[in-house]
């Protein structure tokens, strides 16, 4: 996250949103960066937006004023507020190229998970790193966990996580989980030989991922974790349970650049283990997966 660009937090009337607001305000105060509190009056679904526009704006303005007042009283910082209209994902996806971090609440339980489809859409379109915050232990936990798979986007996620861990005095866990293909369908390799080749390849990927961190962050404690045969979503949620933060790229080497959110990232966000940051591709489009 940039140390000068503002933190933007989107709020609505929910416990998850309140947790996200507090998490964002705490970071803004600690890192001495501006805080912008947004609310999106979602009028795109209405058959007659003009009928509801005045009421939506009034309710949104009252919500923002209340949020800013709580932030001022609890954290002693003056936040800027802004009311947007339209679809939530569309409004946040186009909000400012110079934002350090966008923060949203995790939403209400959905299909056994903890994130609504709307928040998943935001994760897929925002050009800034997105933090998704739930109500459980939003300010607790220790250690930073980051998922790595050797893709360019995962390297961006590792860079973000390492800078965060170094700044916060936390230990960093770089985790790479993978599942071997069915050896029966693989080009005649014996299962033991296949497993050995895959393990060596993935071990090299993990080592290369963390190779430069010691030079950049000489005091950072880095743990390399290889999880062969473990489903990546389960590996990441298990490792990040009780962590201060989990960091992931928006999609990895097994996905396609045209997909805005990869299956692993989607799976983790629907079973949020701790505050989780999704790092997007660079805005020049240089990341290809």
C-alpha positions in Angstrom: 0.0 0.0 0.0 1.2 3.5 -0.8 2.3 5.4 2.3 0.8 8.7 1.0 -2.2 7.8 -1.1 -5.6 7.8 0.8 -7.4 4.8 2.2 -10.9 4.6 0.8 -13.6 2.8 2.8 -17.1 2.0 1.5 -19.8 2.0 4.2 -23.3 0.9 4.6 -25.5 0.1 7.5 -24.2 -3.3 8.7 -21.9 -4.8 11.3 -19.4 -5.8 8.7 -19.3 -2.3 7.3 -18.7 -0.9 10.8 -15.8 -3.3 11.3 -14.3 -2.2 7.9 -14.7 1.5 8.9 -12.8 0.9 12.2 -10.1 -1.1 10.5 -9.6 1.5 7.8 -9.6 4.4 10.3 -7.0 2.6 12.5 -4.7 2.2 9.5 -5.2 5.8 8.4 -4.3 7.1 11.8 -1.3 4.8 12.2 0.2 5.5 8.8 -0.7 9.2 8.7 -2.7 9.0 5.4 -6.0 10.6 4.4 -9.2 8.6 5.0 -12.1 8.9 2.5 -15.4 7.5 3.6 -17.7 6.6 0.6 -21.3 5.4 0.3 -22.8 4.4 -3.0 -26.5 5.1 -3.4 -27.3 2.0 -5.5 -30.0 3.4 -7.8 -29.3 1.4 -10.9 -31.9 -1.3 -10.1 -34.9 1.2 -9.9 -37.4 1.5 -12.7 -37.7 5.2 -11.9 -34.5 6.4 -10.3 -35.8 10.0 -10.0 -38.5 8.9 -7.5 -35.9 7.4 -5.1 -33.0 9.7 -5.8 -33.8 12.3 -3.1 -34.4 9.7 -0.4 -31.3 7.7 -1.3 -29.1 10.7 -1.2 -30.5 11.9 2.1 -30.1 8.5 3.7 -26.5 8.2 2.3 -25.6 11.7 3.5 -26.8 10.9 7.0 -24.9 7.6 7.0 -21.7 9.3 5.9 -22.1 12.1 8.5 -22.6 9.5 11.3 -19.5 7.5 10.1 -17.3 10.6 10.0 -18.5 11.6 13.4 -17.6 8.2 14.9 -14.2 8.2 13.2 -13.5 11.7 14.6 -14.5 10.7 18.1 -12.9 7.3 18.3 -9.7 7.9 16.2 -9.2 11.6 16.3 -9.0 12.0 12.6 -11.0 14.1 10.1 -12.2 12.0 7.2 -13.5 13.2 3.9 -16.9 11.9 2.8 -18.3 11.4 -0.6 -21.6 10.1 -1.9 -21.6 8.2 -5.1 -24.5 6.8 -7.2 -24.9 3.9 -9.6 -23.9 0.3 -9.1 -21.6 -0.3 -6.1 -19.0 -2.3 -8.1 -19.0 0.2 -11.0 -18.7 3.2 -8.7 -15.8 1.8 -6.7 -14.1 0.3 -9.7 -13.8 3.7 -11.3 -12.9 5.6 -8.1 -9.5 7.3 -8.5 -6.3 5.9 -9.9 -4.3 7.2 -6.9 -5.9 5.3 -4.1 -3.6 3.4 -1.7 -6.2 0.9 -0.5 -9.9 0.3 -0.9 -11.7 -1.3 2.1 -15.1 -3.0 2.2 -16.9 -5.1 4.8 -17.4 -8.7 4.0 -21.1 -8.6 3.7 -23.8 -11.0 5.0 -23.4 -14.8 5.0 -24.0 -16.1 1.5 -24.1 -19.7 0.4 -22.3 -20.9 3.5 -19.5 -18.3 3.2 -19.0 -14.7 4.4 -19.0 -12.5 1.2 -21.9 -11.3 -1.0 -21.8 -11.4 -4.7 -21.7 -7.6 -4.8 -18.4 -7.5 -2.7 -17.0 -10.2 -5.0 -17.7 -7.9 -8.0 -15.9 -5.1 -6.3 -12.9 -7.3 -5.8 -12.9 -8.1 -9.5 -13.0 -4.5 -10.8 -11.2 -2.1 -8.4 -7.8 -1.0 -9.7 -6.4 -0.5 -6.2 -5.6 -3.2 -3.7 -8.8 -4.2 -2.0 -9.1 -5.1 1.7 -12.1 -7.2 2.7 -12.8 -7.1 6.4 -15.2 -9.3 8.5 -16.5 -8.8 12.0 -14.4 -11.5 13.6 -11.1 -10.3 15.2 -10.7 -7.5 12.6 -8.0 -5.8 14.7 -6.4 -9.0 16.2 -4.2 -11.7 14.9 -0.5 -11.9 14.2 1.6 -12.6 11.2 1.0 -11.9 7.5 0.3 -14.7 5.1 0.6 -14.5 1.3 -0.3 -16.9 -1.4 2.3 -17.5 -4.0 2.3 -19.6 -7.2 5.1 -18.1 -9.3 2.9 -15.9 -11.4 3.7 -12.3 -11.9 0.6 -11.2 -10.1 1.5 -13.4 -7.1 4.9 -11.7 -7.0 3.1 -8.4 -6.7 1.1 -9.9 -3.8 4.3 -11.0 -2.1 5.8 -7.6 -2.5 2.8 -6.0 -0.9 2.7 -8.5 1.9 6.5 -8.2 2.6 6.2 -4.4 2.8 3.2 -4.7 5.1 4.9 -7.3 7.4 8.1 -5.2 7.6 6.2 -2.0 8.3 4.1 -3.7 11.0 6.9 -5.7 12.6 5.1 -9.0 11.7 6.5 -12.3 10.5 5.7 -13.2 6.9 4.5 -16.6 5.7 4.8 -17.3 2.0 2.6 -20.2 1.2 2.5 -22.2 -2.1 -0.1 -25.0 -2.3 -0.7 -27.2 -5.3 -2.3 -30.4 -6.3 -0.6 -33.0 -8.6 -2.5 -34.1 -11.7 -3.8 -37.7 -11.9 -0.7 -39.8 -12.6 -2.7 -42.3 -14.6 -3.4 -39.6 -17.2 0.1 -38.2 -17.2 2.5 -39.1 -19.9 3.5 -42.5 -18.6 5.4 -41.3 -15.5 5.2 -43.5 -12.5 3.4 -41.8 -9.6 6.5 -41.6 -7.4 8.5 -40.1 -10.2 5.8 -37.6 -11.1 5.5 -36.5 -7.4 9.2 -36.0 -7.1 9.4 -33.9 -10.3 6.5 -31.8 -9.3 7.8 -31.2 -5.7 11.1 -30.1 -7.0 9.6 -27.7 -9.6 7.2 -26.2 -7.0 10.0 -25.9 -4.4 12.1 -23.9 -6.9 9.1 -21.6 -7.6 8.7 -20.9 -3.9 12.4 -20.3 -3.4 12.6 -18.0 -6.3 9.6 -16.1 -5.1 11.2 -15.2 -1.8 14.8 -14.9 -3.1 15.0 -11.1 -3.1 13.2 -10.4 0.2 16.2 -10.7 2.4 18.1 -8.0 0.6 15.1 -5.6 0.6 14.0 -6.4 4.1 17.0 -7.7 6.1 15.1 -7.8 9.4 12.0 -9.5 8.1 11.4 -13.1 9.3 10.1 -15.1 6.3 8.7 -18.6 6.5 8.4 -20.6 3.3 5.6 -23.2 3.4 5.0 -25.7 0.6 1.7 -27.6 0.7 1.9 -30.4 -1.9 -1.4 -32.1 -2.5 -3.5 -29.6 -0.6 -6.3 -27.6 -2.2 -5.1 -24.0 -2.3 -8.3 -22.4 -0.8 -8.1 -24.8 2.2 -4.4 -24.3 2.6 -4.7 -20.5 2.6 -7.7 -20.3 4.9 -6.1 -22.7 7.4 -2.8 -20.9 7.4 -4.4 -17.5 7.8 -6.7 -18.4 10.6 -5.6 -16.1 13.4 -3.4 -14.1 11.1 -3.3 -10.3 11.0 -3.7 -10.3 7.3 -3.9 -12.5 4.2 -2.7 -11.3 0.9 -3.5 -12.8 -2.6 -3.3 -11.8 -6.2 -6.7 -11.4 -7.9 -5.9 -14.5 -10.0 -2.9 -16.9 -10.4 -1.0 -18.9 -12.9 -3.8 -21.4 -13.3 -6.3 -18.8 -14.4 -6.6 -16.4 -17.4 -5.9 -12.7 -17.5 -9.3 -12.0 -18.9 -11.0 -13.4 -15.7 -11.2 -10.6 -13.2 -11.2 -12.9 -10.2 -9.5 -16.3 -10.0 -11.1 -19.4 -8.4 -8.7 -19.5 -5.5 -9.2 -15.8 -4.6 -13.0 -16.2 -5.0 -12.9 -19.3 -2.7 -10.9 -17.6 0.0 -13.1 -14.5 0.0 -16.2 -16.6 0.4 -14.7 -18.2 3.6 -12.8 -15.2 4.9 -10.2 -16.2 7.6 -9.0 -12.7 8.5 -8.7 -9.3 6.9 -7.8 -10.2 3.3 -6.1 -8.0 0.7 -6.6 -8.7 -3.0 -3.8 -7.2 -5.1 -4.9 -6.4 -8.7 -2.7 -6.5 -11.9 -0.6 -3.4 -12.5 -2.6 -0.7 -14.2 -0.4 -0.8 -17.3 -1.7 -4.4 -17.8 1.8 -6.0 -17.6 0.6 -8.9 -15.4 -0.3 -12.0 -17.5 -1.5 -15.2 -16.0 
